[in-house]
Amino acid sequence: MTDYSLENWWQPFTNVRAFRDNPRIFTRADGTFLYKEDGQDVLDITAGLWCCNIGHGRKEVADAVHAQLMEIDFAPPFQFGTPPAFKFAERLMQHTPADINRIFFTNSGSEAVDTALKIAHLYQHARGKGSKSRFISREHGYHGVNVGGTSMQGLPSNRHGFPVLEQVDFLPGMLDIENNAFSRGLPEHGTQKMAEAFEQIIALRGANSICAVIIEPVSGAGGMVPPPKGYLEKIRELCDKHDILLIFDEVITGFGRTGSAFASTRFGVTPDLMTSAKAINGGTVPMGGVFVRDEIQQTIFDHTPTNIPEFFHGNTYAGTPVAAAAGLAALDIYEREGLFTCGSQAKGQYWEDALHSLSDLPQVIDIRNIGILGAVSFDPLDQPAKSLGPKIHQRCLDNGLLCRAVGDHMVMSPPLSISHEEIDLFIERFRKSVTEVLGEVKVPAVASA
């Protein structure tokens, strides 16, 4: 029993009524582990929500936040500034593609997405192409929960029942288990088909009506799906050909998740804008941002009278000194411990091999990975409650493992600071949990891979 009420907080993306019947409370975190009220350790193979990339409880970040709170906790960002925000922005540009040297700070990924859409729209108007007002997103894509991001959602449950913009078309999703099952890294098949779908949208709508394409370089909430080889390059090529902006939603893939500071650098494809949040300061203080090509900002500046703001948009806590101080301390850790690139080096290979060792489990129909990301897909059971994912998720939690179920896809995104021994522990607890669940539902113990 808790000594506080569960009635007053309406939790996000939560079946609140079920939660109140069976509350799942974490009270402490350290390194790669969360701890329940009864003291049970839970290996956090989700890095919170894709955000605690440096691990939990980093004293260096806590000390920086405390020091900043005691020096200057807040000052208005409208018409004013504080040193930490400018310093953090400058430091971040050491890790972005060469043509991207500007950032507009936000408080979250959702705000970053809507901000990016507005910047893209404003840019088109600034260069005299106001007819370019449509957007293209992708099926199974996730782009936050504000109205703009909801409109770009490729996940039906996140759109239905909410107001959405009508001027949006959708590229096909990237998951193709039939042709790409058990890929290591980027899958081989699918680029040509997806490029043709893009060209069909352009032919239907007209390039002069399309403002921008927004896609995740790696699909996150849609099941952790890496792009097929050449896909991002082809999208960039078609955007250039038809004078369409390219926005990468890097809220999940940023800050080392794919084996480079950003997926754009890992894959060698530079977008016009990049959204970011989550791991920007290790998941410690809410913060996000939109990285912007220099030319886009300059075009907007050149079109705006010098006596007014160039962009009538902002957030009260944008670039707050406390969040920026946390970001500077987190960057020190990322750089010192080589976390940005560990996913493309020995740790990434160890993670890949460990993940694919699960291919002998029954009902497994796909395993995929990139950097320190992974997913295991299960064939749904032929029974009324078909999805295995929630059953496995709950049993994993019972056995001291936190991973995420997206339907029948179990998705993993551990802290980049995870050790080889902790990866082994993940495999042990995951295998145990899956075996127990499949035994209870009487699935034959035969390999699917």
Rosetta blueprint (number, residue, H / E / L):
1 M L
2 T L
3 D L
4 Y L
5 S L
6 L L
7 E L
8 N L
9 W L
10 W L
11 Q L
12 P L
13 F L
14 T L
15 N L
16 V H
17 R H
18 A H
19 F H
20 R H
21 D H
22 N L
23 P L
24 R L
25 I L
26 F E
27 T E
28 R E
29 A E
30 D E
31 G E
32 T L
33 F E
34 L E
35 Y E
36 K E
37 E L
38 D L
39 G L
40 Q L
41 D E
42 V E
43 L E
44 D E
45 I L
46 T L
47 A H
48 G H
49 L H
50 W H
51 C L
52 C L
53 N L
54 I L
55 G L
56 H E
57 G L
58 R L
59 K H
60 E H
61 V H
62 A H
63 D H
64 A H
65 V H
66 H H
67 A H
68 Q H
69 L H
70 M H
71 E H
72 I L
73 D L
74 F L
75 A L
76 P L
77 P L
78 F L
79 Q L
80 F L
81 G L
82 T L
83 P H
84 P H
85 A H
86 F H
87 K H
88 F H
89 A H
90 E H
91 R H
92 L H
93 M L
94 Q L
95 H L
96 T L
97 P L
98 A L
99 D L
100 I E
101 N E
102 R E
103 I E
104 F E
105 F E
106 T E
107 N L
108 S L
109 G H
110 S H
111 E H
112 A H
113 V H
114 D H
115 T H
116 A H
117 L H
118 K H
119 I H
120 A H
121 H H
122 L H
123 Y H
124 Q H
125 H H
126 A H
127 R L
128 G L
129 K L
130 G L
131 S L
132 K L
133 S L
134 R E
135 F E
136 I E
137 S E
138 R E
139 E L
140 H L
141 G L
142 Y L
143 H L
144 G L
145 V L
146 N L
147 V H
148 G H
149 G H
150 T H
151 S H
152 M L
153 Q L
154 G L
155 L L
156 P H
157 S H
158 N H
159 R L
160 H L
161 G L
162 F L
163 P L
164 V L
165 L L
166 E L
167 Q L
168 V E
169 D E
170 F E
171 L E
172 P L
173 G L
174 M L
175 L L
176 D L
177 I H
178 E H
179 N H
180 N H
181 A L
182 F L
183 S L
184 R L
185 G L
186 L L
187 P L
188 E L
189 H L
190 G L
191 T H
192 Q H
193 K H
194 M H
195 A H
196 E H
197 A H
198 F H
199 E H
200 Q H
201 I H
202 I H
203 A H
204 L H
205 R H
206 G L
207 A H
208 N H
209 S H
210 I E
211 C E
212 A E
213 V E
214 I E
215 I E
216 E L
217 P L
218 V L
219 S E
220 G L
221 A L
222 G L
223 G L
224 M L
225 V E
226 P L
227 P L
228 P L
229 K L
230 G L
231 Y H
232 L H
233 E H
234 K H
235 I H
236 R H
237 E H
238 L H
239 C H
240 D H
241 K H
242 H L
243 D L
244 I L
245 L E
246 L E
247 I E
248 F E
249 D E
250 E L
251 V L
252 I L
253 T L
254 G L
255 F L
256 G L
257 R L
258 T L
259 G L
260 S L
261 A L
262 F L
263 A H
264 S H
265 T H
266 R H
267 F H
268 G L
269 V L
270 T L
271 P L
272 D L
273 L E
274 M E
275 T E
276 S E
277 A L
278 K H
279 A H
280 I H
281 N H
282 G L
283 G L
284 T L
285 V L
286 P L
287 M L
288 G E
289 G E
290 V E
291 F E
292 V E
293 R E
294 D H
295 E H
296 I H
297 Q H
298 Q H
299 T H
300 I H
301 F H
302 D H
303 H H
304 T L
305 P L
306 T L
307 N L
308 I L
309 P L
310 E L
311 F L
312 F L
313 H L
314 G L
315 N L
316 T L
317 Y L
318 A L
319 G L
320 T L
321 P H
322 V H
323 A H
324 A H
325 A H
326 A H
327 G H
328 L H
329 A H
330 A H
331 L H
332 D H
333 I H
334 Y H
335 E H
336 R H
337 E L
338 G L
339 L L
340 F L
341 T L
342 C H
343 G H
344 S H
345 Q L
346 A H
347 K H
348 G H
349 Q H
350 Y H
351 W H
352 E H
353 D H
354 A H
355 L H
356 H H
357 S H
358 L H
359 S H
360 D H
361 L L
362 P L
363 Q L
364 V E
365 I E
366 D E
367 I E
368 R E
369 N E
370 I E
371 G L
372 I L
373 L E
374 G E
375 A E
376 V E
377 S E
378 F E
379 D L
380 P L
381 L L
382 D L
383 Q L
384 P L
385 A L
386 K L
387 S L
388 L L
389 G H
390 P H
391 K H
392 I H
393 H H
394 Q H
395 R H
396 C H
397 L H
398 D H
399 N L
400 G L
401 L E
402 L E
403 C L
404 R E
405 A E
406 V E
407 G L
408 D L
409 H E
410 M E
411 V E
412 M E
413 S L
414 P L
415 P L
416 L L
417 S L
418 I L
419 S L
420 H H
421 E H
422 E H
423 I H
424 D H
425 L H
426 F H
427 I H
428 E H
429 R H
430 F H
431 R H
432 K H
433 S H
434 V H
435 T H
436 E H
437 V H
438 L H
439 G H
440 E H
441 V L
442 K L
443 V L
444 P L
445 A L
446 V L
447 A L
448 S L
449 A L
